[in-house]
């Protein structure tokens, strides 16, 4: 009996060492594999070609929206804006429709952009209409494609929300195959993530974006601040990643005073104004 117990113990110890090595070397990321099986609603192999509607409460009310014909890609500056809550409809102040020159693309149609923006979570204001008003667009229209999800980590977009991401990619590429900008505004939920894991996930995510959007100018943010806490380590990884992949970088953590954050995390009108300025400046330099 003791001999059998020792044999099982050594087998277990060997298996665990193989698992640790595989995880550290990313030979076979078992934890991600298990997460996809457990957390991904798309479990039925018979339905793998069908895009699953994940439990995401994105804003989809059309009753107060004005539909217009979508402008051609040549007549548009197309901006994808996503990430977590500050990329979505969580600003404290709502912005009315500005003009017919700023549109919100949603499920194959275009609407005059008005808060809350279609496709993103939350039901308040957002930063993207103020950003759009500051862009040197000339005679072109700005087309906003918004699908941020509050409270998400980078790893979530690689696993449980990956199908949602691909659904949006497929939808807008039918009309706008080569978007001008993709802005990834995210990081608060990852400020306590183990740095090595965050670095790996962010690298994979940027590679995914560059593969799906090969001609698009990608901008990521230095974002970790929420409720009085931030992480210089995570923000430094975000910055160094932007340098590694030669993509844009905007530091949003520099605006953290109570005047700029309505609830200690989400943006007040003052915060929206300040951060929209630096987003617009970055976009204008790349137009």
Phi, psi and omega per residue, in radians:
X1 nan -0.769 3.129
X2 -1.132 -0.664 -3.137
X3 -1.102 -0.774 3.127
X4 -1.106 -0.717 3.135
X5 -1.071 -0.754 3.120
X6 -1.111 -0.686 3.134
X7 -1.094 -0.825 3.116
X8 -1.088 -0.650 3.134
X9 -1.115 -0.776 -3.141
X10 -1.187 -0.612 3.073
X11 -1.127 -0.778 3.120
X12 -1.082 -0.760 -3.132
X13 -1.093 -0.730 3.127
X14 -1.131 -0.769 3.138
X15 -1.084 -0.716 -3.137
X16 -1.147 -0.688 3.117
X17 -1.136 -0.697 3.082
X18 -1.081 -0.746 3.127
X19 -1.059 -0.808 -3.123
X20 -1.081 -0.777 3.127
X21 -1.086 -0.769 -3.135
X22 -1.090 -0.710 3.137
X23 -1.165 -0.796 -3.089
X24 -1.154 -0.630 -3.125
X25 -1.598 -0.014 -3.139
X26 1.023 0.551 3.096
X27 -1.236 -0.760 3.096
X28 -2.591 1.637 -3.069
X29 -1.215 1.438 -3.023
X30 -1.079 -0.654 -3.116
X31 -1.105 -0.651 3.106
X32 -1.222 -0.656 3.140
X33 -1.094 -0.791 3.130
X34 -1.131 -0.718 3.136
X35 -1.045 -0.720 3.136
X36 -1.110 -0.663 -3.121
X37 -1.203 -0.770 -3.055
X38 -1.326 -0.820 -2.957
X39 -1.594 -0.421 -3.076
X40 -1.370 2.110 -3.135
X41 -1.115 -0.299 -3.094
X42 -1.473 1.286 -3.078
X43 -1.665 -0.451 -3.064
X44 -1.379 1.933 -3.090
X45 -1.075 -0.446 3.139
X46 -1.194 -0.346 -3.086
X47 -1.951 0.412 -3.061
X48 -1.147 -0.382 3.131
X49 -1.495 -0.142 -3.125
X50 -1.643 2.287 3.094
X51 -1.308 2.120 -3.058
X52 -1.446 2.381 3.055
X53 -1.412 1.796 -3.125
X54 -1.321 2.762 -3.120
X55 -1.303 1.293 -3.128
X56 -2.054 2.167 -3.091
X57 -1.584 1.037 3.119
X58 -1.280 2.642 -3.095
X59 -1.263 2.186 -3.050
X60 -2.394 0.265 -3.087
X61 -1.399 2.151 -3.048
X62 -1.803 -0.071 -2.981
X63 -1.113 -0.506 3.130
X64 -1.873 0.340 -3.141
X65 -1.816 2.540 3.139
X66 -1.900 2.013 -3.107
X67 -1.442 2.420 3.041
X68 -2.280 2.814 3.028
X69 -1.109 2.377 3.107
X70 -1.212 2.304 3.089
X71 -1.214 2.770 3.112
X72 -1.198 2.773 3.091
X73 -1.001 -0.609 -3.117
X74 -1.174 -0.454 -3.115
X75 -1.754 0.294 -3.007
X76 -2.312 2.671 2.841
X77 -1.941 1.890 -3.010
X78 -1.703 2.158 -3.084
X79 -2.148 2.121 2.996
X80 -1.616 2.251 -3.098
X81 -2.290 2.026 -3.083
X82 -2.714 3.118 -3.031
X83 2.416 -2.274 3.092
X84 -1.987 -2.668 -2.806
X85 -1.031 -0.632 -3.137
X86 -1.282 -0.163 3.000
X87 -1.598 -0.180 -3.048
X88 -1.855 -2.693 -3.052
X89 -1.661 1.121 -3.085
X90 -2.201 0.151 3.032
X91 -1.227 2.626 -3.023
X92 -1.270 -0.399 -3.078
X93 -1.961 2.330 3.092
X94 -1.611 2.507 -3.113
X95 -1.925 2.210 3.133
X96 -1.221 2.956 3.092
X97 -0.997 2.418 -3.067
X98 -1.634 -0.878 -3.140
X99 -2.910 3.031 3.088
X100 -1.313 0.018 -3.106
X101 -1.624 -0.059 3.081
X102 -2.132 2.009 -3.034
X103 -2.054 2.734 3.128
X104 -2.065 1.948 3.139
X105 -1.437 2.321 -3.129
X106 -2.682 2.062 3.078
X107 0.877 0.859 3.034
X108 1.485 0.000 -3.116
X109 -2.215 2.820 3.123
X110 -2.055 2.441 -3.135
X111 -2.289 2.617 3.028
X112 -1.037 2.215 -3.062
X113 -1.130 2.201 -3.138
X114 -2.677 2.408 3.127
X115 -1.188 2.536 -0.201
X116 -1.237 2.631 3.137
X117 -1.370 2.488 -3.117
X118 -1.217 2.466 3.030
X119 1.728 -0.405 -3.140
X120 -1.758 2.791 3.101
X121 -1.371 2.870 -3.117
X122 1.615 2.858 -3.112
X123 -2.385 0.483 3.114
X124 -2.026 -2.403 -3.089
X125 -1.616 3.108 3.118
X126 -2.559 3.032 -3.088
X127 -1.623 -0.228 -2.882
X128 -1.403 -0.498 3.028
X129 -1.182 -0.829 3.043
X130 -1.021 -0.673 3.066
X131 -1.041 -0.811 -3.059
X132 -1.109 -0.593 3.141
X133 -1.185 -0.343 -3.090
X134 -1.716 -0.032 -3.124
X135 -1.413 2.436 3.082
X136 -1.391 1.366 -2.989
X137 -1.562 -0.207 -3.122
X138 1.054 -2.221 -3.132
X139 -1.577 0.001 -3.086
X140 -1.470 2.805 3.031
X141 -1.752 2.584 3.034
X142 -1.610 2.254 3.081
X143 -1.966 2.020 -3.129
X144 -1.698 2.231 3.073
X145 -2.036 1.844 -2.981
X146 -2.049 2.229 3.078
X147 -2.657 0.741 3.064
X148 -1.238 2.673 -3.132
X149 -2.223 2.117 -3.131
X150 -1.062 2.462 3.018
X151 1.353 0.228 -3.043
X152 -1.611 2.591 2.985
X153 -1.691 2.847 3.081
X154 -1.005 -0.762 -3.110
X155 -1.035 -0.562 3.115
X156 -1.064 -0.657 -3.115
X157 -1.281 -0.350 3.086
X158 -1.533 -0.208 -3.059
X159 -2.221 -1.555 -2.952
X160 -1.237 -0.369 3.109
X161 -1.950 0.222 -3.107
X162 -1.134 -0.702 3.126
X163 -1.123 -0.646 3.088
X164 -1.111 -0.749 3.084
X165 -1.042 -0.827 -3.118
X166 -1.152 -0.602 3.100
X167 -1.043 -0.755 3.114
X168 -1.191 -0.721 3.100
X169 -1.012 -0.858 -3.128
X170 -1.070 -0.708 -3.085
X171 -1.125 -0.925 -3.035
X172 -1.367 -0.407 -3.138
X173 -1.190 -0.338 3.083
X174 -1.105 -0.578 -3.135
X175 -1.901 -0.628 -3.105
X176 -2.190 1.383 -3.069
X177 -1.224 -0.355 -3.084
X178 -2.244 1.287 3.139
X179 -1.024 2.645 -3.114
X180 -1.361 -0.742 -3.073
X181 -2.403 2.547 2.974
X182 -2.237 2.019 -3.093
X183 -1.860 2.037 3.130
X184 -1.764 1.800 -3.042
X185 -1.912 1.643 -2.966
X186 -2.789 2.723 3.002
X187 2.657 -0.367 -3.095
X188 -1.016 -0.724 -3.099
X189 -1.274 -0.246 -3.114
X190 -1.771 0.105 -3.060
X191 -1.169 -0.331 3.092
X192 -1.898 0.137 3.080
X193 -1.232 2.517 3.066
X194 -1.003 2.178 -3.034
X195 -0.900 -0.738 -3.128
X196 -1.089 -0.697 3.133
X197 -1.211 -0.705 3.114
X198 -1.110 -0.769 3.128
X199 -1.025 -0.768 -3.137
X200 -1.121 -0.788 -3.135
X201 -1.140 -0.746 -3.119
X202 -1.153 -0.709 3.078
X203 -1.024 -0.814 -3.131
X204 -1.102 -0.695 -3.120
X205 -1.153 -0.776 3.125
X206 -1.125 -0.689 3.081
X207 -1.098 -0.644 3.086
X208 -1.109 -0.800 3.133
X209 -1.106 -0.730 -3.114
X210 -1.187 -0.544 3.087
X211 -1.257 -0.779 -3.106
X212 -1.338 -0.457 -3.062
X213 -2.280 1.146 -2.966
X214 -1.141 -0.434 -3.124
X215 -1.812 -0.013 -3.052
X216 -1.487 2.437 3.059
X217 -1.415 2.019 -3.084
X218 -1.652 2.373 3.079
X219 -2.203 2.220 3.049
X220 -2.013 2.872 -3.073
X221 -1.970 2.708 2.927
X222 -1.627 1.583 -2.972
X223 -2.307 2.076 3.028
X224 -2.557 -0.282 -2.951
X225 -1.289 2.298 3.025
X226 -2.898 2.319 3.057
X227 0.943 0.737 3.055
X228 1.419 0.074 -3.123
X229 -2.167 2.538 3.046
X230 -2.573 -3.065 3.140
X231 -2.561 1.893 3.085
X232 -1.123 -0.550 -3.127
X233 -1.153 -0.829 3.141
X234 -1.155 -0.726 3.135
X235 -1.144 -0.619 3.094
X236 -1.143 -0.657 3.066
X237 -1.101 -0.747 3.105
X238 -1.044 -0.775 -3.141
X239 -1.126 -0.856 -3.112
X240 -1.129 -0.570 3.087
X241 -1.149 -0.678 3.096
X242 -1.095 -0.650 3.103
X243 -1.228 -0.713 -3.120
X244 -1.052 -0.731 -3.075
X245 -1.724 0.079 3.115
X246 0.961 0.906 3.123
X247 -2.129 2.942 -3.101
X248 -1.234 2.755 -3.129
X249 -2.499 2.317 3.089
X250 -2.256 2.163 3.122
X251 -1.531 1.882 3.108
X252 -1.636 -0.265 -3.119
X253 -1.224 -0.279 -3.114
X254 -1.185 -0.289 3.120
X255 -1.923 1.654 -3.028
X256 -2.292 0.075 -3.108
X257 -1.204 2.759 3.097
X258 -0.966 -0.474 3.125
X259 -1.201 -0.502 -3.090
X260 -1.673 -0.260 -3.099
X261 -2.168 1.971 -3.031
X262 -1.134 -0.576 -3.123
X263 -2.255 0.367 -3.111
X264 1.548 -0.072 -3.113
X265 -2.448 -0.981 -3.075
X266 -1.452 2.779 -2.940
X267 -1.426 2.382 2.997
X268 -1.538 3.033 3.067
X269 -0.944 -0.676 3.108
X270 -1.109 -0.776 3.126
X271 -1.140 -0.722 3.105
X272 -1.053 -0.776 -3.116
X273 -1.080 -0.793 -3.086
X274 -1.197 -0.808 -3.084
X275 -1.292 -0.579 3.092
X276 -1.112 -0.549 3.108
X277 -1.094 -0.795 -3.088
X278 -1.320 -0.543 3.016
X279 -1.108 -0.834 -3.113
X280 -1.106 -0.681 3.118
X281 -1.086 -0.747 3.114
X282 -1.117 -0.736 3.122
X283 -1.142 -0.806 -3.111
X284 -1.054 -0.603 3.128
X285 -1.215 -0.320 -3.084
X286 -1.912 0.060 3.107
X287 -1.329 nan nan
